[in-house]
Amino acid sequence: MNRKTAVKLSLAVGALFSLMLSGCAPVTLSSEPSGAYVYEKGGEEKALGTTPFKVNLVANQKELVVRKSGYFSKTIVLSPIDPENITVELQPRNKVLLRSNPPGADLFVDGRRVGRTPYRVDYKKPWRKFEIRSSGYASQVCTIPDDPEGDIVVDLVRDKSLMITSKPKNAAVYTEDGELLGRTPLGVPAEDTLVLELRKEGYYSKTFTVNEETVSPLVVELEREPIVIIYTEPEGARVKHRGVTLGVTPFRHLVEEDMEIELMYDRYKTTEITIAPDSPREVRVELEKEPYVTINSNPEGAKLYRSGGIELIGTTPVEVLVSKDTAFEMHKPGYDIKPFTLSPQSKSTVTVPLKKTVGNVEKIVEIDSVPSGAKVYRPGGAEFIGTTPLELPVRGERTFELQLDGFKTKIVTVAPDSADSVTFALARDESARNVTVSDPLLNTPSSF
């Protein structure tokens, strides 16, 4: 190489080096379609120009963003060694999808669920910030840009905690070492393998294992122990089974088979119930009061008898149990004997008015029945008197029972002011068992 050639080569290299340091390498940036705005990446939101756009590059690279309405934006990096002409193809933005990996995540805006991924973003709506939730993954917040360069894809990160729920709720969660962690629903770390136990009163305990592969939430269903708790109103009733007293209410029992239970409480009717392994956990029974009646007389101090005047019950005021229609008599010197009847539906307190005896009137009254031939007894069947038709002397009110096979027993009352002959119609006993009824006529005993 001669001196002249060496000098020319040196000048050329120097010129190139000078161009690289301070000069420009012009590049024409075009787009399909044309007319797109060109912005500097990370710079002010002011367009540098529109495509085709000539860029003068120095030694460093330049990062530009090409935007056009209705198209996805595109970022491009230019360097001095690029060709003189570069064309960017913009993709039509018909729709923008918000996707998640894995798909099927729920999307929320201000706490309200609006959809599930993949989700088409509607730019006519103001929603730009979405909370992404998916079972077993940590929630994420994604903001949709105004000029996306394509579909927005969010990679979900598996949640390091696991939510444990139970059926029923509020079960205690214990570790393998017996440490109480809390009650369901409860979040636990799932990075390591854990052996846990669920406990709840009235249910069998359950042991299970969780690890990082366990899907959240984990629902653990407990099996109910066949325990039944019997409550009564009033409480404190005796609980008997096969004649053996088991306890008093409220009564808790493990039921392994069907059980016939008697509930007993003073002055209340005995109630029978059946409990079984599949009975509800709580059985509530309202006990029915026995029909006790307090009997008063006016005036007080009269003697109360069962009808017929044989069995003395007590002196008024006196309390009696009236479990069925029952005939009574009230006796007091100087007053007429007062027969009357009570029933389980009678008031809890009754007052029987007594009538002073006037003279000593006696009358013969013939008692007959339809059909005839009924047997006449003192009330309660204590004494057989005769068969209808039957004449009887009457001094004051007298009460009798009429009994005939196939007919209901009837309680009747006659008095000195009754007709000379009184006929009572008997009702057929359709149930084949005697039922004591009161005579509906005027000369029946008083009823309270």
C-alpha positions as CSV (number, residue, x, y, z in Angstrom):
1,M,0.0,0.0,0.0
2,N,1.5,3.4,-1.0
3,R,1.4,6.4,1.1
4,K,-1.5,8.1,-0.8
5,T,-3.8,5.0,-0.5
6,A,-3.1,4.7,3.2
7,V,-4.0,8.3,3.7
8,K,-7.4,7.9,1.8
9,L,-8.2,4.8,3.9
10,S,-7.4,6.5,7.1
11,L,-9.6,9.4,6.2
12,A,-12.5,7.1,5.3
13,V,-12.3,5.2,8.6
14,G,-12.2,8.4,10.5
15,A,-15.2,9.7,8.7
16,L,-17.1,6.6,9.5
17,F,-16.1,6.7,13.1
18,S,-17.0,10.4,13.3
19,L,-20.4,9.6,11.8
20,M,-21.0,6.9,14.4
21,L,-20.1,9.2,17.3
22,S,-21.9,12.4,16.2
23,G,-23.5,11.8,12.9
24,C,-26.9,10.4,12.0
25,A,-28.0,7.1,10.3
26,P,-31.4,8.1,8.8
27,V,-34.1,5.4,8.9
28,T,-37.5,5.7,7.4
29,L,-40.2,4.2,9.6
30,S,-43.4,3.2,7.7
31,S,-46.6,1.5,8.9
32,E,-49.3,-0.6,7.4
33,P,-51.7,1.2,7.3
34,S,-49.9,4.5,7.1
35,G,-50.7,7.6,9.1
36,A,-49.9,6.1,12.5
37,Y,-48.5,8.3,15.2
38,V,-45.0,7.8,16.4
39,Y,-44.1,8.3,20.1
40,E,-40.9,7.9,22.0
41,K,-41.2,5.0,24.5
42,G,-41.3,6.4,28.0
43,G,-41.2,10.0,26.8
44,E,-43.8,12.7,26.9
45,E,-47.2,11.9,25.5
46,K,-46.5,14.0,22.4
47,A,-46.3,12.5,18.9
48,L,-43.0,12.9,17.1
49,G,-44.8,12.6,13.8
50,T,-46.8,10.3,11.6
51,T,-45.7,7.4,9.4
52,P,-43.9,7.4,7.1
53,F,-41.5,9.0,9.6
54,K,-37.8,9.7,9.2
55,V,-35.7,8.9,12.2
56,N,-32.1,10.1,12.6
57,L,-30.2,7.6,14.8
58,V,-27.1,8.2,16.7
59,A,-24.9,5.4,18.1
60,N,-27.5,4.5,20.7
61,Q,-30.7,2.5,20.1
62,K,-34.1,4.3,20.1
63,E,-37.3,2.7,21.3
64,L,-40.5,4.0,19.6
65,V,-44.2,3.3,19.9
66,V,-46.4,3.3,16.8
67,R,-50.1,3.9,17.5
68,K,-53.2,4.2,15.3
69,S,-56.8,4.3,16.3
70,G,-58.5,0.9,15.8
71,Y,-55.2,-1.0,15.9
72,F,-53.0,-2.6,18.5
73,S,-50.0,-0.4,19.3
74,K,-46.6,-1.7,18.5
75,T,-43.2,-1.0,20.1
76,I,-40.1,-1.1,17.9
77,V,-36.4,-0.7,18.7
78,L,-34.2,1.0,16.1
79,S,-30.4,1.0,15.9
80,P,-27.9,2.5,13.5
81,I,-27.3,-0.9,11.9
82,D,-30.9,-1.3,10.9
83,P,-31.9,-1.0,7.2
84,E,-32.8,2.4,5.9
85,N,-36.5,1.5,5.6
86,I,-38.5,-0.3,8.2
87,T,-42.2,-1.1,7.9
88,V,-44.4,-2.0,10.9
89,E,-47.6,-4.0,10.3
90,L,-50.3,-3.0,12.7
91,Q,-53.0,-5.5,13.7
92,P,-56.7,-4.4,13.7
93,R,-58.0,-4.2,17.2
94,N,-61.5,-5.7,16.8
95,K,-61.5,-6.9,20.4
96,V,-59.1,-7.1,23.4
97,L,-59.3,-10.2,25.6
98,L,-58.2,-10.4,29.2
99,R,-56.9,-13.9,29.6
100,S,-55.5,-15.8,32.6
101,N,-53.3,-18.9,33.0
102,P,-55.1,-21.0,34.0
103,P,-58.3,-19.8,32.4
104,G,-61.7,-19.6,34.2
105,A,-60.7,-17.0,36.8
106,D,-63.4,-14.7,38.2
107,L,-63.2,-11.0,37.5
108,F,-64.3,-8.4,39.9
109,V,-64.7,-4.6,39.7
110,D,-65.2,-2.7,42.9
111,G,-66.0,-6.0,44.6
112,R,-68.7,-7.0,42.1
113,R,-68.3,-10.0,39.8
114,V,-68.4,-9.0,36.2
115,G,-67.3,-12.1,34.3
116,R,-64.7,-14.8,33.9
117,T,-61.5,-15.2,31.8
118,P,-61.1,-15.1,28.9
119,Y,-63.1,-11.8,29.0
120,R,-63.7,-9.4,26.2
121,V,-62.8,-5.8,27.3
122,D,-65.5,-3.3,26.4
123,Y,-63.7,0.1,26.0
124,K,-67.1,1.8,26.1
125,K,-67.3,1.0,29.8
126,P,-65.1,2.7,32.3
127,W,-63.8,-0.5,33.7
128,R,-60.0,-0.6,33.5
129,K,-59.0,-2.2,36.8
130,F,-59.9,-5.8,37.4
131,E,-59.3,-8.1,40.4
132,I,-58.6,-11.6,39.2
133,R,-59.6,-14.4,41.6
134,S,-59.2,-18.1,41.2
135,S,-59.5,-20.9,43.7
136,G,-56.1,-22.0,44.8
137,Y,-54.3,-18.9,43.4
138,A,-53.4,-15.6,44.8
139,S,-55.6,-12.7,43.8
140,Q,-54.1,-10.2,41.4
141,V,-55.1,-6.7,40.1
142,C,-54.8,-6.0,36.4
143,T,-55.1,-2.6,34.8
144,I,-56.1,-2.5,31.1
145,P,-54.0,0.0,29.1
146,D,-55.7,2.3,26.7
147,D,-53.4,1.2,23.8
148,P,-52.7,-2.5,24.4
149,E,-50.4,-4.2,21.9
150,G,-52.5,-7.4,22.0
151,D,-54.6,-9.5,24.4
152,I,-53.7,-9.1,28.0
153,V,-52.5,-12.3,29.6
154,V,-52.1,-12.7,33.4
155,D,-50.2,-15.6,34.8
156,L,-51.8,-16.6,38.1
157,V,-49.5,-17.6,41.0
158,R,-50.6,-20.5,43.1
159,D,-51.7,-19.4,46.5
160,K,-49.3,-20.5,49.3
161,S,-52.2,-20.7,51.7
162,L,-55.1,-23.1,51.7
163,M,-58.7,-22.4,52.8
164,I,-60.3,-25.2,54.8
165,T,-64.0,-25.3,55.2
166,S,-66.2,-27.9,56.8
167,K,-69.7,-29.2,56.8
168,P,-71.0,-28.2,59.3
169,K,-69.1,-25.0,59.8
170,N,-67.2,-23.9,62.9
171,A,-65.3,-27.1,63.4
172,A,-62.0,-26.9,65.4
173,V,-58.8,-27.5,63.4
174,Y,-55.9,-29.3,65.2
175,T,-52.4,-30.1,64.1
176,E,-50.9,-33.6,64.4
177,D,-49.5,-32.5,67.7
178,G,-52.9,-31.5,69.1
179,E,-52.3,-27.7,68.7
180,L,-55.6,-25.8,68.0
181,L,-55.1,-23.6,64.9
182,G,-58.6,-22.2,64.8
183,R,-62.1,-22.9,63.5
184,T,-63.4,-23.4,60.0
185,P,-63.4,-21.6,57.6
186,L,-59.7,-21.3,58.3
187,G,-56.6,-20.5,56.1
188,V,-53.5,-22.6,56.6
189,P,-50.1,-22.6,54.9
190,A,-49.8,-25.2,52.1
191,E,-46.1,-25.0,51.3
192,D,-45.4,-28.1,53.4
193,T,-47.4,-31.3,54.0
194,L,-49.6,-30.9,57.0
195,V,-51.6,-33.6,58.9
196,L,-54.7,-32.0,60.4
197,E,-57.7,-33.1,62.4
198,L,-61.2,-31.6,62.5
199,R,-63.3,-31.9,65.6
200,K,-66.8,-30.8,66.4
201,E,-69.2,-31.8,69.2
202,G,-71.7,-34.3,68.0
203,Y,-69.6,-35.4,65.0
204,Y,-66.9,-38.0,64.5
205,S,-63.4,-36.4,64.2
206,K,-61.7,-36.6,60.8
207,T,-58.0,-36.6,60.0
208,F,-56.7,-35.4,56.6
209,T,-53.5,-34.3,54.8
210,V,-52.9,-31.1,52.8
211,N,-49.9,-30.0,50.8
212,E,-49.1,-27.5,48.0
213,E,-51.0,-29.6,45.5
214,T,-54.3,-29.4,47.5
215,V,-56.9,-27.4,45.7
216,S,-58.4,-24.5,47.8
217,P,-60.9,-24.3,49.2
218,L,-60.9,-27.8,50.7
219,V,-64.3,-28.9,52.0
220,V,-64.2,-31.6,54.7
221,E,-67.6,-33.2,55.5
222,L,-68.0,-34.5,59.0
223,E,-70.2,-37.5,59.9
224,R,-72.7,-36.8,62.7
225,E,-72.7,-39.0,65.8
226,P,-76.2,-40.3,66.4
227,I,-76.6,-38.2,69.5
228,V,-80.0,-36.8,70.4
229,I,-80.7,-34.2,73.0
230,I,-84.3,-34.2,74.3
231,Y,-85.7,-30.9,75.6
232,T,-89.0,-30.5,77.4
233,E,-91.2,-27.6,78.4
234,P,-91.1,-27.5,81.4
235,E,-87.6,-28.9,81.7
236,G,-86.7,-31.5,84.4
237,A,-89.0,-34.2,83.1
238,R,-88.0,-37.8,83.8
239,V,-86.8,-39.8,80.8
240,K,-87.7,-43.5,81.0
241,H,-87.0,-46.4,78.6
242,R,-88.4,-49.8,79.2
243,G,-89.3,-48.8,82.7
244,V,-85.8,-47.6,83.6
245,T,-85.2,-43.9,84.4
246,L,-82.3,-42.7,82.2
247,G,-82.2,-39.1,83.5
248,V,-84.0,-35.8,83.3
249,T,-84.4,-33.3,80.5
250,P,-82.4,-31.8,78.9
251,F,-81.2,-35.3,78.2
252,R,-78.3,-36.2,75.9
253,H,-78.0,-39.7,74.6
254,L,-76.1,-41.7,72.0
255,V,-78.9,-43.5,70.0
256,E,-77.7,-46.7,68.3
257,E,-81.2,-48.1,67.8
258,D,-84.8,-47.0,67.8
259,M,-85.9,-46.2,71.4
260,E,-89.4,-45.8,72.9
261,I,-89.1,-43.0,75.4
262,E,-91.6,-41.9,78.1
263,L,-91.4,-38.3,79.4
264,M,-92.9,-37.9,82.9
265,Y,-93.4,-34.7,85.0
266,D,-95.6,-34.1,88.0
267,R,-99.1,-32.8,87.2
268,Y,-98.4,-33.2,83.4
269,K,-99.5,-36.0,81.1
270,T,-97.0,-38.7,80.3
271,T,-95.8,-38.2,76.7
272,E,-94.3,-41.0,74.6
273,I,-91.9,-40.3,71.8
274,T,-89.6,-42.4,69.6
275,I,-86.0,-41.5,68.9
276,A,-83.7,-43.1,66.3
277,P,-80.1,-42.7,65.0
278,D,-81.4,-40.5,62.2
279,S,-83.5,-38.3,64.5
280,P,-82.8,-34.6,64.5
281,R,-80.0,-33.7,67.0
282,E,-82.5,-31.7,69.1
283,V,-85.9,-33.0,69.9
284,R,-88.2,-30.5,71.7
285,V,-91.4,-31.7,73.4
286,E,-94.0,-29.4,75.1
287,L,-95.7,-31.4,77.8
288,E,-99.5,-31.1,78.3
289,K,-100.8,-30.2,81.8
290,E,-103.1,-32.7,83.5
291,P,-106.6,-31.3,83.8
292,Y,-106.6,-30.5,87.5
293,V,-109.7,-28.5,88.7
294,T,-110.1,-26.6,91.9
295,I,-113.7,-27.0,93.2
296,N,-115.2,-24.4,95.4
297,S,-118.7,-24.2,96.9
298,N,-120.9,-21.3,97.8
299,P,-121.0,-21.4,100.7
300,E,-117.7,-23.0,101.4
301,G,-117.0,-26.1,103.6
302,A,-119.2,-28.5,101.6
303,K,-118.1,-32.1,101.3
304,L,-117.3,-33.4,97.8
305,Y,-118.2,-37.0,96.9
306,R,-118.0,-39.1,93.8
307,S,-121.5,-39.3,92.4
308,G,-123.6,-41.6,94.6
309,G,-122.3,-40.1,97.8
310,I,-120.1,-43.1,98.8
311,E,-116.5,-42.0,98.2
312,L,-115.6,-38.8,100.0
313,I,-113.0,-36.7,98.2
314,G,-112.6,-33.8,100.5
315,T,-114.0,-30.5,101.8
316,T,-114.2,-27.5,99.6
317,P,-112.1,-25.9,98.3
318,V,-110.6,-29.1,97.0
319,E,-108.4,-29.9,93.9
320,V,-109.2,-33.0,91.8
321,L,-107.8,-34.6,88.6
322,V,-110.5,-34.7,85.9
323,S,-109.1,-37.0,83.2
324,K,-112.6,-37.8,81.8
325,D,-116.2,-36.7,82.2
326,T,-116.8,-37.3,85.9
327,A,-120.0,-36.9,88.1
328,F,-119.7,-35.5,91.6
329,E,-122.1,-34.6,94.5
330,M,-121.8,-31.7,96.9
331,H,-123.2,-32.3,100.4
332,K,-123.7,-29.7,103.1
333,P,-126.1,-29.8,106.0
334,G,-129.1,-27.5,105.4
335,Y,-128.6,-27.5,101.7
336,D,-129.8,-29.7,98.9
337,I,-127.4,-32.3,97.6
338,K,-125.9,-30.8,94.4
339,P,-124.9,-33.2,91.6
340,F,-122.7,-31.9,88.8
341,T,-120.2,-33.1,86.2
342,L,-116.8,-31.9,85.2
343,S,-114.8,-32.7,82.0
344,P,-111.1,-32.3,81.0
345,Q,-112.2,-29.1,79.2
346,S,-113.6,-27.6,82.4
347,K,-112.1,-24.4,83.8
348,S,-109.2,-24.8,86.2
349,T,-111.4,-23.3,89.0
350,V,-115.2,-23.8,89.4
351,T,-117.6,-22.7,92.1
352,V,-120.7,-24.8,92.7
353,P,-123.7,-22.8,94.2
354,L,-125.7,-24.7,96.8
355,K,-129.4,-24.3,97.4
356,K,-130.9,-24.2,100.9
357,T,-133.3,-27.1,101.6
358,V,-136.9,-25.9,101.8
359,G,-139.3,-28.4,103.5
360,N,-139.0,-32.1,103.0
361,V,-140.6,-32.8,99.6
362,E,-140.5,-36.3,98.2
363,K,-141.8,-37.4,94.8
364,I,-142.1,-40.6,92.9
365,V,-140.5,-40.3,89.4
366,E,-140.6,-43.0,86.8
367,I,-137.4,-43.3,84.8
368,D,-137.6,-44.9,81.4
369,S,-135.2,-45.3,78.5
370,V,-135.4,-45.7,74.7
371,P,-134.8,-48.5,74.2
372,S,-136.2,-49.8,77.5
373,G,-134.4,-52.4,79.7
374,A,-131.5,-50.3,80.6
375,K,-129.9,-51.0,84.0
376,V,-130.0,-48.2,86.5
377,Y,-127.0,-47.6,88.7
378,R,-125.7,-45.1,91.1
379,P,-123.0,-43.0,89.3
380,G,-119.8,-44.9,88.7
381,G,-121.7,-48.2,88.7
382,A,-121.3,-48.5,92.5
383,E,-124.8,-49.9,93.2
384,F,-127.4,-51.5,90.9
385,I,-130.9,-50.1,91.5
386,G,-133.1,-51.7,88.8
387,T,-134.1,-51.8,85.2
388,T,-136.1,-49.2,83.2
389,P,-138.9,-48.4,83.4
390,L,-138.2,-47.8,87.1
391,E,-140.1,-45.8,89.8
392,L,-137.9,-44.1,92.3
393,P,-138.5,-41.8,95.3
394,V,-136.9,-38.4,94.8
395,R,-136.0,-35.9,97.6
396,G,-133.7,-33.4,96.1
397,E,-131.7,-33.9,92.9
398,R,-130.5,-37.5,92.3
399,T,-128.1,-38.7,89.6
400,F,-128.0,-42.1,88.0
401,E,-126.3,-44.0,85.3
402,L,-128.2,-45.8,82.5
403,Q,-126.3,-48.8,81.0
404,L,-127.4,-51.0,78.1
405,D,-125.2,-53.2,75.9
406,G,-124.5,-51.6,72.5
407,F,-125.3,-48.1,73.8
408,K,-123.3,-45.4,75.4
409,T,-123.6,-45.0,79.2
410,K,-125.7,-42.0,80.1
411,I,-125.7,-39.9,83.3
412,V,-129.1,-38.5,84.1
413,T,-130.5,-36.4,86.9
414,V,-134.0,-36.1,88.3
415,A,-135.4,-33.8,91.0
416,P,-138.7,-33.2,92.8
417,D,-139.6,-30.7,90.1
418,S,-139.1,-33.2,87.3
419,A,-142.1,-34.6,85.4
420,D,-143.8,-37.7,86.9
421,S,-142.3,-39.8,84.1
422,V,-139.0,-39.0,82.4
423,T,-137.7,-40.9,79.3
424,F,-134.1,-40.7,78.2
425,A,-132.9,-41.7,74.7
426,L,-129.7,-43.8,74.6
427,A,-127.2,-43.3,71.8
428,R,-125.7,-46.3,70.0
429,D,-122.0,-47.0,70.8
430,E,-120.4,-47.1,67.4
431,S,-116.9,-47.4,68.8
432,A,-117.9,-50.5,70.9
433,R,-116.7,-48.9,74.1
434,N,-118.6,-47.0,76.7
435,V,-118.4,-43.3,76.7
436,T,-119.9,-41.3,79.6
437,V,-122.0,-38.4,78.3
438,S,-124.1,-35.8,80.0
439,D,-127.9,-35.5,79.3
440,P,-128.6,-32.5,77.1
441,L,-132.0,-31.9,78.6
442,L,-132.9,-29.5,81.4
443,N,-133.0,-32.1,84.1
444,T,-129.3,-33.1,83.6
445,P,-126.7,-32.5,86.3
446,S,-125.0,-29.1,86.3
447,S,-121.9,-29.0,84.2
448,F,-118.8,-26.8,84.8
